[in-house]
Amino acid sequence: MEKTGNIEIRISGKKGNISVTPDNYDIKEIRTVLDQIENLIFPLEKKERPIISYQISEGSVKHIFKTSIQYIIGFNALLGQIIQTQNIDFLDYPTAAAIEHFQSLAVKNDYEILISTSIENTNSIKIDRSTNLFLTQALWLNAEFYFYGKITNMGGKDKANIHLVTEDLGTLIIQTPKEEIEKIENNPLYKTFGVRAIGGQHSETGEIDKSSLTFLELIPYQPKYDHSYLTKLRERASENWLININPDKWLSDLRGGYE
């Protein structure tokens, strides 16, 4: 049987003059914590993650999450790094955004939030109004990406999206307007396509914020050189960074004489 461990998120504070307890802790507040925990522990590939079980208990309010011990050990080390640097910019974006959510929650409600694990001599971080565990917003910039992979799912009742399985980045979930999905002809499932998308990218590390990806264009997969498509890209780029570059020479140099 797989060994497991716990992550504990303890929330202390008051509602008026009454200390928070599970009896006066609203279901909406519980949901905000549950919405963050997966990104906190498994920021990237979630498809193969182990089960996360949950319980709430007294003391003010303790949210206890149980999962595989190897991930608890890794998360404990991550907490130690946060303590050392007092910064969250180095984290994978989904994890950093989850920590930032708890910081915002502490400021808004004047809560004290203690995050720790069941590891012996666990690292723990305390988040309250005096801490400043926010992302450096200037480090995250909007960027345009081209992803190639196999479409494994598309659609959705409320938030429509396309699931694209890529070789280097795993499964990408790209938010896509329903009207764009309706325009796609034939059945693209389990076929290879390119997707042009926009999203956040860290200006120093180059890390992509996978949760921010938004669909722009579906590109038929053509492994051979496509002169007409490259011409369109060149024309779009010439309005910006190719102003002082001879596009034909630049493209020829880039291709290395390949025909």
Backbone as CSV, one residue per row, in Angstrom:
resi,resn,N_x,N_y,N_z,CA_x,CA_y,CA_z,C_x,C_y,C_z
1,MET,0.843,-1.195,0.000,0.000,0.000,0.000,0.879,1.246,0.000
2,GLU,0.523,2.218,-0.827,1.335,3.421,-0.958,1.343,4.224,0.335
3,LYS,2.537,4.683,0.725,2.650,5.511,1.909,2.120,6.904,1.616
4,THR,1.459,7.498,2.608,0.870,8.819,2.424,1.330,9.763,3.526
5,GLY,1.125,11.036,3.290,1.414,12.071,4.274,0.384,13.178,4.130
6,ASN,0.487,14.190,4.982,-0.515,15.247,5.003,0.087,16.622,4.739
7,ILE,-0.717,17.461,4.142,-0.472,18.901,4.128,-1.595,19.534,4.940
8,GLU,-1.218,20.397,5.862,-2.220,21.050,6.710,-2.221,22.548,6.439
9,ILE,-3.400,23.094,6.192,-3.582,24.535,6.045,-4.495,24.984,7.182
10,ARG,-3.899,25.643,8.157,-4.649,26.055,9.340,-4.980,27.539,9.236
11,ILE,-6.249,27.860,9.370,-6.708,29.242,9.239,-7.262,29.712,10.578
12,SER,-6.683,30.794,11.080,-7.112,31.383,12.354,-7.549,32.828,12.117
13,GLY,-8.511,33.251,12.882,-8.980,34.627,12.762,-10.342,34.761,13.403
14,LYS,-11.007,35.861,13.114,-12.304,36.109,13.721,-13.325,36.528,12.677
15,LYS,-14.567,36.200,12.969,-15.718,36.729,12.241,-16.455,37.624,13.222
16,GLY,-16.197,38.922,13.118,-16.690,39.828,14.149,-15.898,39.614,15.415
17,ASN,-16.577,39.218,16.475,-15.896,38.936,17.747,-15.749,37.443,18.007
18,ILE,-16.116,36.628,17.024,-16.122,35.178,17.216,-14.993,34.547,16.407
19,SER,-14.224,33.695,17.058,-13.139,33.008,16.377,-13.693,32.037,15.334
20,VAL,-12.972,31.913,14.216,-13.443,31.003,13.168,-13.281,29.558,13.611
21,THR,-14.277,28.762,13.328,-14.274,27.322,13.587,-14.986,26.656,12.413
22,PRO,-14.900,25.340,12.300,-15.639,24.664,11.227,-17.135,24.943,11.256
23,ASP,-17.697,25.278,12.421,-19.135,25.524,12.524,-19.565,26.853,11.909
24,ASN,-18.651,27.842,11.882,-19.038,29.131,11.286,-18.221,29.463,10.036
25,TYR,-17.558,28.457,9.494,-16.725,28.628,8.305,-17.556,28.234,7.096
26,ASP,-17.887,29.210,6.254,-18.857,28.999,5.180,-18.326,28.074,4.088
27,ILE,-19.245,27.412,3.419,-18.870,26.477,2.354,-18.131,27.182,1.218
28,LYS,-18.416,28.476,0.989,-17.700,29.203,-0.052,-16.219,29.340,0.309
29,GLU,-15.940,29.517,1.605,-14.546,29.617,2.033,-13.844,28.275,1.898
30,ILE,-14.561,27.203,2.192,-13.984,25.863,2.006,-13.639,25.640,0.539
31,ARG,-14.556,26.059,-0.335,-14.338,25.843,-1.770,-13.121,26.602,-2.284
32,THR,-12.869,27.813,-1.761,-11.710,28.568,-2.233,-10.402,27.854,-1.892
33,VAL,-10.382,27.170,-0.748,-9.196,26.404,-0.377,-9.070,25.165,-1.262
34,LEU,-10.183,24.456,-1.454,-10.153,23.255,-2.298,-9.734,23.584,-3.729
35,ASP,-10.122,24.766,-4.201,-9.767,25.158,-5.571,-8.261,25.354,-5.752
36,GLN,-7.543,25.614,-4.656,-6.110,25.913,-4.748,-5.208,24.711,-4.537
37,ILE,-5.681,23.693,-3.851,-4.780,22.658,-3.362,-4.122,21.853,-4.482
38,GLU,-4.848,21.569,-5.558,-4.254,20.775,-6.639,-3.089,21.526,-7.278
39,ASN,-3.281,22.824,-7.549,-2.195,23.621,-8.118,-1.036,23.783,-7.138
40,LEU,-1.355,23.784,-5.845,-0.316,23.930,-4.832,0.656,22.756,-4.856
41,ILE,0.126,21.546,-5.007,0.964,20.344,-4.945,1.368,19.838,-6.329
42,PHE,0.455,19.918,-7.281,0.698,19.380,-8.621,0.500,20.488,-9.655
43,PRO,1.455,21.402,-9.782,1.266,22.567,-10.646,1.265,22.261,-12.140
44,LEU,1.883,21.164,-12.549,2.049,20.910,-13.978,1.133,19.788,-14.444
45,GLU,1.650,18.598,-14.625,0.854,17.498,-15.157,-0.038,16.914,-14.063
46,LYS,-1.350,17.069,-14.222,-2.297,16.622,-13.204,-2.956,15.289,-13.541
47,LYS,-2.817,14.873,-14.793,-3.542,13.690,-15.249,-3.164,12.437,-14.479
48,GLU,-1.880,12.285,-14.153,-1.408,11.060,-13.508,-1.161,11.245,-12.009
49,ARG,-1.662,12.338,-11.446,-1.394,12.592,-10.024,-2.104,11.562,-9.143
50,PRO,-1.579,11.301,-7.939,-2.262,10.401,-7.001,-3.501,11.061,-6.407
51,ILE,-4.293,10.277,-5.734,-5.514,10.770,-5.094,-5.161,11.759,-3.979
52,ILE,-5.948,12.816,-3.863,-5.853,13.745,-2.728,-7.157,13.623,-1.943
53,SER,-7.070,13.199,-0.687,-8.269,13.139,0.162,-8.280,14.332,1.109
54,TYR,-9.459,14.631,1.679,-9.625,15.885,2.419,-10.461,15.681,3.681
55,GLN,-10.090,16.417,4.733,-10.941,16.522,5.900,-10.756,17.900,6.529
56,ILE,-11.788,18.357,7.231,-11.726,19.624,7.945,-11.916,19.327,9.424
57,SER,-11.150,20.018,10.279,-11.247,19.733,11.710,-11.052,21.001,12.523
58,GLU,-11.273,20.874,13.838,-11.127,22.000,14.753,-9.676,22.405,14.888
59,GLY,-9.550,23.689,15.251,-8.265,24.153,15.713,-7.629,25.292,14.943
60,SER,-8.105,26.325,14.888,-9.300,27.062,14.513,-10.035,26.334,13.384
61,VAL,-9.553,26.480,12.139,-10.057,25.641,11.046,-8.849,24.970,10.396
62,LYS,-8.815,23.660,10.441,-7.710,22.914,9.833,-8.200,22.207,8.579
63,HIS,-7.605,22.563,7.467,-7.835,21.834,6.221,-6.692,20.833,6.091
64,ILE,-7.012,19.546,6.035,-5.995,18.507,5.986,-6.136,17.727,4.677
65,PHE,-5.058,17.689,3.919,-5.052,17.003,2.630,-4.040,15.856,2.685
66,LYS,-4.486,14.664,2.329,-3.626,13.481,2.361,-3.343,13.021,0.939
67,THR,-2.063,12.748,0.647,-1.686,12.232,-0.661,-0.357,11.480,-0.533
68,SER,0.213,11.060,-1.643,1.441,10.261,-1.649,2.573,10.978,-0.906
69,ILE,3.312,10.227,-0.079,4.353,10.799,0.767,5.463,11.462,-0.044
70,GLN,5.750,10.955,-1.260,6.847,11.540,-2.026,6.528,12.984,-2.416
71,TYR,5.260,13.291,-2.658,4.875,14.659,-2.996,4.843,15.543,-1.750
72,ILE,4.525,14.947,-0.621,4.560,15.693,0.641,6.001,16.092,0.959
73,ILE,6.941,15.166,0.737,8.365,15.464,0.974,8.813,16.614,0.067
74,GLY,8.426,16.543,-1.203,8.789,17.612,-2.132,8.183,18.949,-1.744
75,PHE,6.937,18.925,-1.307,6.268,20.167,-0.914,6.904,20.751,0.344
76,ASN,7.333,19.887,1.258,8.009,20.357,2.466,9.304,21.093,2.105
77,ALA,10.050,20.546,1.126,11.276,21.211,0.674,10.953,22.560,0.041
78,LEU,9.867,22.617,-0.699,9.437,23.868,-1.329,9.120,24.920,-0.266
79,LEU,8.436,24.501,0.818,8.146,25.428,1.912,9.436,25.994,2.509
80,GLY,10.446,25.130,2.628,11.729,25.582,3.155,12.367,26.639,2.280
81,GLN,12.225,26.482,0.955,12.790,27.459,0.030,12.053,28.794,0.123
82,ILE,10.741,28.745,0.314,9.974,29.982,0.484,10.409,30.702,1.748
83,ILE,10.614,29.947,2.822,11.072,30.540,4.084,12.420,31.217,3.883
84,GLN,13.308,30.551,3.167,14.659,31.069,2.964,14.672,32.335,2.113
85,THR,13.864,32.357,1.050,13.913,33.477,0.111,12.874,34.553,0.395
86,GLN,11.799,34.180,1.133,10.661,35.092,1.346,10.152,35.624,0.006
87,ASN,10.071,34.714,-0.955,9.701,35.093,-2.309,9.054,33.892,-2.991
88,ILE,8.127,34.134,-3.912,7.483,33.017,-4.610,7.668,33.077,-6.129
89,ASP,8.485,33.996,-6.620,8.684,34.121,-8.064,9.361,32.894,-8.668
90,PHE,10.104,32.129,-7.874,10.828,30.969,-8.397,9.933,29.757,-8.598
91,LEU,8.713,29.791,-8.067,7.821,28.637,-8.132,7.202,28.495,-9.518
92,ASP,6.771,27.272,-9.857,5.916,27.104,-11.024,4.700,27.998,-10.827
93,TYR,4.244,28.608,-11.909,3.219,29.644,-11.764,1.966,29.175,-11.017
94,PRO,1.387,27.995,-11.307,0.181,27.595,-10.581,0.389,27.523,-9.067
95,THR,1.568,27.028,-8.626,1.858,26.974,-7.195,1.993,28.375,-6.620
96,ALA,2.719,29.238,-7.330,2.888,30.618,-6.868,1.541,31.323,-6.772
97,ALA,0.663,31.095,-7.759,-0.655,31.733,-7.737,-1.492,31.236,-6.562
98,ALA,-1.335,29.949,-6.195,-2.062,29.415,-5.045,-1.579,30.061,-3.743
99,ILE,-0.263,30.195,-3.581,0.279,30.880,-2.403,-0.206,32.325,-2.374
100,GLU,-0.196,32.970,-3.517,-0.652,34.361,-3.605,-2.122,34.470,-3.220
101,HIS,-2.913,33.477,-3.590,-4.328,33.469,-3.203,-4.467,33.481,-1.683
102,PHE,-3.680,32.651,-0.988,-3.763,32.612,0.471,-3.291,33.930,1.081
103,GLN,-2.291,34.562,0.452,-1.848,35.869,0.937,-2.973,36.906,0.802
104,SER,-3.663,36.894,-0.316,-4.782,37.818,-0.517,-5.908,37.541,0.474
105,LEU,-6.144,36.267,0.737,-7.175,35.867,1.699,-6.838,36.374,3.100
106,ALA,-5.567,36.279,3.467,-5.128,36.745,4.785,-5.297,38.256,4.921
107,VAL,-4.968,38.993,3.873,-5.101,40.448,3.911,-6.572,40.856,3.959
108,LYS,-7.388,40.214,3.140,-8.802,40.584,3.047,-9.561,40.320,4.342
109,ASN,-9.305,39.166,4.976,-10.095,38.751,6.143,-9.356,38.863,7.466
110,ASP,-8.120,39.392,7.410,-7.270,39.467,8.599,-7.095,38.081,9.230
111,TYR,-6.834,37.100,8.381,-6.593,35.734,8.839,-5.094,35.505,9.024
112,GLU,-4.774,34.539,9.875,-3.424,33.988,9.941,-3.505,32.584,9.362
113,ILE,-2.719,32.315,8.341,-2.763,31.031,7.642,-1.413,30.345,7.801
114,LEU,-1.422,29.149,8.351,-0.201,28.378,8.578,-0.235,27.145,7.684
115,ILE,0.755,27.015,6.809,0.829,25.871,5.905,2.010,25.006,6.314
116,SER,1.757,23.721,6.570,2.808,22.807,7.031,2.514,21.408,6.508
117,THR,3.370,20.453,6.865,3.185,19.065,6.438,3.298,18.137,7.640
118,SER,3.067,16.854,7.379,3.189,15.843,8.437,4.615,15.321,8.574
119,ILE,5.547,15.841,7.770,6.948,15.437,7.876,7.503,15.857,9.239
120,GLU,8.321,14.998,9.837,8.928,15.345,11.127,9.767,16.605,10.975
121,ASN,9.658,17.516,11.958,10.334,18.824,11.905,9.987,19.566,10.615
122,THR,8.716,19.567,10.288,8.247,20.158,9.044,8.606,21.633,8.911
123,ASN,8.865,22.039,7.672,8.901,23.465,7.390,7.469,23.980,7.404
124,SER,7.276,25.215,7.765,5.937,25.798,7.750,6.052,27.282,7.440
125,ILE,5.088,27.779,6.697,5.066,29.213,6.417,3.809,29.819,7.034
126,LYS,3.985,30.990,7.635,2.856,31.733,8.194,2.556,32.903,7.271
127,ILE,1.300,33.015,6.913,0.862,34.090,6.027,-0.166,34.932,6.769
128,ASP,0.083,36.219,6.866,-0.886,37.131,7.485,-0.755,38.493,6.825
129,ARG,-1.347,39.497,7.426,-1.324,40.837,6.827,0.081,41.427,6.741
130,SER,0.992,40.939,7.569,2.344,41.512,7.600,3.267,40.881,6.563
131,THR,2.872,39.737,5.981,3.728,39.078,4.986,3.416,39.613,3.591
132,ASN,4.293,39.298,2.662,4.146,39.854,1.314,4.480,38.792,0.267
133,LEU,3.753,37.685,0.312,4.001,36.595,-0.624,3.150,36.782,-1.879
134,PHE,3.480,37.843,-2.615,2.826,38.127,-3.887,3.841,37.959,-5.010
135,LEU,3.360,37.578,-6.170,4.214,37.517,-7.352,4.641,38.913,-7.767
136,THR,5.840,39.013,-8.300,6.293,40.258,-8.908,5.631,40.348,-10.272
137,GLN,4.559,41.112,-10.359,3.724,41.104,-11.553,4.494,41.474,-12.817
138,ALA,5.486,42.349,-12.683,6.211,42.810,-13.863,6.979,41.681,-14.547
139,LEU,7.213,40.580,-13.825,7.974,39.479,-14.400,7.144,38.643,-15.371
140,TRP,5.826,38.772,-15.307,4.958,37.962,-16.159,4.398,38.824,-17.285
141,LEU,4.700,38.436,-18.519,4.330,39.207,-19.691,3.430,38.378,-20.602
142,ASN,2.591,39.068,-21.369,1.779,38.374,-22.369,2.659,37.997,-23.558
143,ALA,2.490,36.781,-24.049,3.288,36.307,-25.175,2.422,35.452,-26.086
144,GLU,2.909,35.256,-27.301,2.216,34.426,-28.289,3.016,33.145,-28.485
145,PHE,2.307,32.007,-28.541,2.964,30.711,-28.631,2.397,29.886,-29.784
146,TYR,3.231,28.975,-30.265,2.796,27.974,-31.242,3.065,26.601,-30.627
147,PHE,2.003,25.847,-30.413,2.126,24.512,-29.832,1.686,23.478,-30.868
148,TYR,2.405,22.359,-30.903,2.036,21.265,-31.801,1.828,19.999,-30.978
149,GLY,0.734,19.312,-31.282,0.455,18.087,-30.557,-0.847,17.468,-31.030
150,LYS,-1.333,16.494,-30.272,-2.535,15.753,-30.631,-3.710,16.246,-29.783
151,ILE,-4.817,16.588,-30.444,-6.025,17.025,-29.734,-6.722,15.790,-29.173
152,THR,-6.918,15.765,-27.844,-7.550,14.610,-27.208,-8.930,14.919,-26.645
153,ASN,-9.261,16.220,-26.544,-10.579,16.583,-26.016,-10.867,18.017,-26.417
154,MET,-12.138,18.346,-26.572,-12.500,19.721,-26.887,-13.965,19.949,-26.537
155,GLY,-14.282,21.204,-26.191,-15.646,21.539,-25.815,-15.745,21.882,-24.341
156,GLY,-16.904,21.675,-23.767,-17.144,22.004,-22.371,-18.443,22.775,-22.225
157,LYS,-19.194,22.481,-21.170,-20.506,23.095,-20.976,-20.399,24.575,-20.672
158,ASP,-19.504,24.947,-19.738,-19.387,26.344,-19.315,-18.144,26.996,-19.904
159,LYS,-16.976,26.455,-19.574,-15.717,26.998,-20.080,-15.166,26.048,-21.137
160,ALA,-15.371,26.405,-22.385,-14.917,25.538,-23.471,-13.399,25.593,-23.603
161,ASN,-12.798,24.478,-23.974,-11.343,24.437,-24.137,-10.948,23.314,-25.076
162,ILE,-9.689,23.348,-25.459,-9.082,22.291,-26.264,-7.942,21.676,-25.462
163,HIS,-7.901,20.351,-25.387,-6.808,19.641,-24.721,-5.822,19.198,-25.801
164,LEU,-4.605,19.697,-25.707,-3.575,19.390,-26.691,-2.415,18.685,-25.996
165,VAL,-2.139,17.440,-26.366,-1.041,16.678,-25.772,0.220,16.955,-26.581
166,THR,1.195,17.598,-25.943,2.448,17.952,-26.611,3.586,17.083,-26.096
167,GLU,4.648,17.020,-26.871,5.788,16.176,-26.499,6.593,16.779,-25.362
168,ASP,6.764,18.098,-25.354,7.653,18.742,-24.378,6.932,19.294,-23.152
169,LEU,5.667,19.703,-23.315,4.965,20.401,-22.228,3.804,19.612,-21.651
170,GLY,3.642,18.366,-22.084,2.545,17.567,-21.568,1.210,18.050,-22.138
171,THR,0.148,17.855,-21.373,-1.185,18.245,-21.830,-1.436,19.720,-21.539
172,LEU,-1.761,20.474,-22.578,-2.098,21.882,-22.442,-3.606,22.042,-22.575
173,ILE,-4.202,22.768,-21.650,-5.632,23.059,-21.710,-5.772,24.512,-22.138
174,ILE,-6.242,24.710,-23.361,-6.267,26.036,-23.978,-7.706,26.532,-24.034
175,GLN,-7.989,27.612,-23.296,-9.336,28.168,-23.278,-9.724,28.625,-24.680
176,THR,-10.882,28.160,-25.143,-11.290,28.392,-26.530,-12.763,28.780,-26.582
177,PRO,-13.099,29.924,-27.190,-14.516,30.298,-27.326,-15.299,29.221,-28.065
178,LYS,-16.540,28.983,-27.647,-17.354,27.943,-28.269,-17.542,28.186,-29.764
179,GLU,-17.647,29.469,-30.140,-17.850,29.763,-31.550,-16.643,29.368,-32.399
180,GLU,-15.438,29.397,-31.786,-14.250,28.961,-32.513,-14.260,27.447,-32.703
181,ILE,-14.713,26.732,-31.687,-14.801,25.270,-31.799,-15.835,24.891,-32.858
182,GLU,-16.934,25.655,-32.916,-17.978,25.366,-33.901,-17.473,25.517,-35.333
183,LYS,-16.462,26.367,-35.524,-15.932,26.614,-36.869,-15.043,25.472,-37.377
184,ILE,-14.555,24.632,-36.458,-13.615,23.578,-36.846,-14.343,22.504,-37.646
185,GLU,-13.879,22.270,-38.857,-14.512,21.296,-39.737,-13.943,19.901,-39.514
186,ASN,-14.771,18.905,-39.826,-14.410,17.494,-39.658,-14.134,17.205,-38.184
187,ASN,-13.627,16.072,-37.889,-13.358,15.677,-36.508,-11.857,15.735,-36.241
188,PRO,-11.396,16.697,-35.411,-9.961,16.835,-35.191,-9.407,15.949,-34.079
189,LEU,-10.281,15.210,-33.375,-9.819,14.431,-32.227,-8.801,13.378,-32.630
190,TYR,-7.755,13.285,-31.818,-6.665,12.318,-31.975,-5.871,12.533,-33.268
191,LYS,-5.944,13.767,-33.757,-5.131,14.150,-34.905,-4.166,15.254,-34.480
192,THR,-3.074,15.369,-35.192,-2.039,16.343,-34.842,-2.332,17.696,-35.494
193,PHE,-2.299,18.734,-34.651,-2.530,20.097,-35.118,-1.542,21.037,-34.433
194,GLY,-1.447,22.205,-34.998,-0.768,23.295,-34.317,-1.824,24.231,-33.756
195,VAL,-1.538,24.828,-32.618,-2.441,25.806,-32.028,-1.649,27.066,-31.720
196,ARG,-2.119,28.179,-32.262,-1.534,29.474,-31.906,-2.331,30.029,-30.741
197,ALA,-1.638,30.423,-29.683,-2.314,30.858,-28.459,-1.546,31.994,-27.811
198,ILE,-2.212,32.711,-26.930,-1.556,33.722,-26.112,-1.646,33.313,-24.657
199,GLY,-0.693,33.794,-23.863,-0.684,33.483,-22.438,0.465,34.187,-21.750
200,GLY,0.604,33.942,-20.459,1.660,34.568,-19.684,2.967,33.809,-19.789
201,GLN,4.066,34.560,-19.810,5.397,33.949,-19.818,6.320,34.749,-18.910
202,HIS,7.094,34.033,-18.086,8.018,34.680,-17.164,9.160,35.298,-17.944
203,SER,9.412,36.577,-17.699,10.409,37.299,-18.491,11.836,36.863,-18.218
204,GLU,12.084,36.202,-17.085,13.440,35.770,-16.752,13.668,34.294,-17.028
205,THR,12.707,33.451,-16.633,12.895,32.005,-16.768,12.322,31.443,-18.058
206,GLY,11.422,32.192,-18.709,10.767,31.687,-19.907,9.623,30.730,-19.620
207,GLU,9.323,30.483,-18.340,8.246,29.567,-17.973,6.912,30.084,-18.487
208,ILE,6.091,29.166,-18.974,4.773,29.501,-19.502,3.721,29.272,-18.416
209,ASP,2.837,30.231,-18.248,1.702,30.069,-17.346,0.635,29.276,-18.096
210,LYS,0.614,27.977,-17.875,-0.290,27.107,-18.635,-1.760,27.401,-18.347
211,SER,-2.044,27.964,-17.178,-3.440,28.243,-16.829,-3.995,29.452,-17.575
212,SER,-3.138,30.218,-18.251,-3.583,31.457,-18.895,-3.745,31.332,-20.404
213,LEU,-3.525,30.147,-20.964,-3.500,29.989,-22.419,-4.882,30.186,-23.040
214,THR,-4.922,31.035,-24.058,-6.166,31.341,-24.754,-5.973,31.140,-26.256
215,PHE,-6.922,30.485,-26.877,-6.859,30.098,-28.289,-6.882,31.304,-29.226
216,LEU,-6.056,31.235,-30.279,-6.088,32.224,-31.356,-6.392,31.590,-32.712
217,GLU,-5.731,30.445,-32.979,-5.847,29.876,-34.321,-5.469,28.403,-34.306
218,LEU,-6.208,27.610,-35.089,-5.870,26.202,-35.288,-5.111,26.075,-36.590
219,ILE,-3.976,25.387,-36.550,-3.086,25.301,-37.706,-2.978,23.839,-38.144
220,PRO,-3.373,23.515,-39.365,-3.193,22.140,-39.858,-1.722,21.740,-39.780
221,TYR,-1.476,20.525,-39.342,-0.097,20.058,-39.193,0.480,19.710,-40.553
222,GLN,1.531,20.433,-40.935,2.208,20.183,-42.202,3.711,20.128,-41.949
223,PRO,4.284,18.928,-41.833,5.705,18.805,-41.530,6.611,19.356,-42.618
224,LYS,6.076,19.515,-43.846,6.878,20.036,-44.934,6.843,21.570,-44.922
225,TYR,7.824,22.149,-45.574,7.941,23.601,-45.675,6.709,24.184,-46.385
226,ASP,6.044,25.169,-45.749,4.857,25.815,-46.291,5.177,27.279,-46.541
227,HIS,5.472,27.593,-47.801,5.896,28.946,-48.135,4.805,29.978,-47.850
228,SER,3.544,29.648,-48.186,2.465,30.626,-48.035,2.219,30.965,-46.565
229,TYR,2.299,29.936,-45.696,2.061,30.206,-44.273,3.192,31.028,-43.680
230,LEU,4.433,30.702,-44.062,5.565,31.478,-43.565,5.510,32.917,-44.079
231,THR,4.980,33.102,-45.274,4.845,34.449,-45.817,3.873,35.267,-44.975
232,LYS,2.759,34.642,-44.553,1.799,35.334,-43.703,2.433,35.732,-42.373
233,LEU,3.207,34.804,-41.779,3.884,35.113,-40.526,4.877,36.242,-40.718
234,ARG,5.587,36.217,-41.823,6.581,37.245,-42.118,5.922,38.612,-42.268
235,GLU,4.759,38.647,-42.956,4.059,39.913,-43.133,3.593,40.482,-41.800
236,ARG,3.124,39.590,-40.914,2.689,40.061,-39.598,3.873,40.570,-38.790
237,ALA,5.000,39.864,-38.872,6.180,40.276,-38.113,6.802,41.539,-38.672
238,SER,6.647,41.764,-39.988,7.298,42.916,-40.614,6.747,44.235,-40.105
239,GLU,5.552,44.182,-39.498,4.978,45.400,-38.931,5.671,45.799,-37.638
240,ASN,6.448,44.889,-37.083,7.093,45.158,-35.799,8.603,45.014,-35.892
241,TRP,9.112,43.802,-35.580,10.555,43.651,-35.396,11.324,43.422,-36.690
242,LEU,10.662,43.228,-37.853,11.390,43.027,-39.099,11.499,44.302,-39.935
243,ILE,11.159,45.444,-39.331,11.156,46.693,-40.082,12.501,46.948,-40.749
244,ASN,13.584,46.683,-40.017,14.924,46.988,-40.533,15.657,45.754,-41.027
245,ILE,14.919,44.677,-41.311,15.535,43.429,-41.759,14.997,43.077,-43.139
246,ASN,15.873,42.575,-43.998,15.437,42.072,-45.293,14.802,40.704,-45.070
247,PRO,13.464,40.591,-45.158,12.787,39.333,-44.798,13.238,38.142,-45.625
248,ASP,13.453,38.355,-46.934,13.847,37.224,-47.795,15.220,36.677,-47.400
249,LYS,16.152,37.566,-47.127,17.489,37.129,-46.728,17.449,36.469,-45.356
250,TRP,16.682,37.076,-44.423,16.578,36.516,-43.065,15.976,35.113,-43.110
251,LEU,14.921,34.933,-43.905,14.266,33.638,-43.995,15.177,32.614,-44.649
252,SER,15.929,33.053,-45.654,16.857,32.133,-46.324,17.960,31.697,-45.383
253,ASP,18.505,32.637,-44.605,19.540,32.298,-43.632,19.005,31.344,-42.580
254,LEU,17.753,31.601,-42.132,17.154,30.762,-41.105,16.960,29.343,-41.597
255,ARG,16.572,29.178,-42.863,16.334,27.858,-43.428,17.618,27.167,-43.837
256,GLY,18.712,27.924,-43.937,19.997,27.324,-44.295,20.024,26.753,-45.698
257,GLY,19.257,27.348,-46.611,19.259,26.872,-47.991,18.359,25.691,-48.243
258,TYR,17.587,25.262,-47.196,16.707,24.088,-47.370,15.540,24.441,-48.273
259,GLU,15.200,23.574,-49.211,14.039,23.746,-50.091,13.086,22.569,-49.870
